[in-house]
Amino acid sequence: MTDDRHERIRQRAHEIWEQAGRPEGAHKEHWDQATAEVDAAGKPKAKSPKKAAAAKADKPKAAKAEKPAKGPAKAKSPARKTKA
């Protein structure tokens, strides 16, 4: 673990501990949460929704086959009673 990463995790774990009300015995959970947050922050983010929409707009859309219109719904016959 690099010293910078370790220090960021340590600081974040301390913040989490303080926000939780400084409980005893929860240091592992706080450290694990801080590690996950620091590691997630260091990963490159996916395209923003605006950029993804712009990329889709650049691509031509394939023509979709039109579906025939449906006629009026048929009335169902009443349920038949069965003999017991």
N, C-alpha and C positions, 0 to 999 in steps of 0.2 A: 504494500500500500504506500502510495507516495505521501510525503509529509503534508503536502497541501490538501490532498483528499482527506487524509486522516484528520487534519485540523478542522476542515469543513464539517465532517461527520461529527466530530466531538462537539463543535459549537451548536450544530443543529440538534443533537441529542440533548444537550443541556437546555436548549430552548423548549424542546418537547417536554422534558422533565419539569421545567418551571410551569409551563402551561397546564400540565396535568396536576399541579398542586404539590409538586415535590414529593411524590410517594416513595416510600422505601421499597427496595427489592424489584423495581421495574426497569432497572438499567439495561438489561438485555433487549427488552421490547423497544425501548427508546432508541438504543443503538441500531437495532435492525431497521426500525422505521426511518431513522436519519440516513442510514446507508442506502436504503431504497430511494429516498428522495434525492440524495446527492447524485447517485448513479443515474437516475432518470433525468435529472437536470443536465447531466453531461452528455446525454445521447442526442444526436441530431433529431430535430422534430420533423414530423411528417409535413407535407405541403399544407399550407393553410387552406381553409375552405374557399377563399376567394381565388387563390392560385389554381386550385384544383378545378374550379368552375371555369376559369379562363382557359385552362388547358383543354377542357371538354369542348368549349365553344370553338376552339381552333380546329377540332376534328370534324369532318363532314359526317352527318348522320346518315345511316342506311335507311332507305325507304322501307316503311313497314307496310305489309299487306293489310288492306282494310278488311275488317270483319263484317259480314253481312248483318244488317240490322235484325234484331229479333222481333217477332210478331207479338201480339198481345199474349199475356199469360193465360194458360188454360185453367179453367175452374176445375178443382178436384171434386170427385164424387164423394158424397158423405160416407163415413166409415160404416162398415157393415158389422152388425152384432153377430157374435158367434154363439152357438148353442153350448151350454155348459154341461 
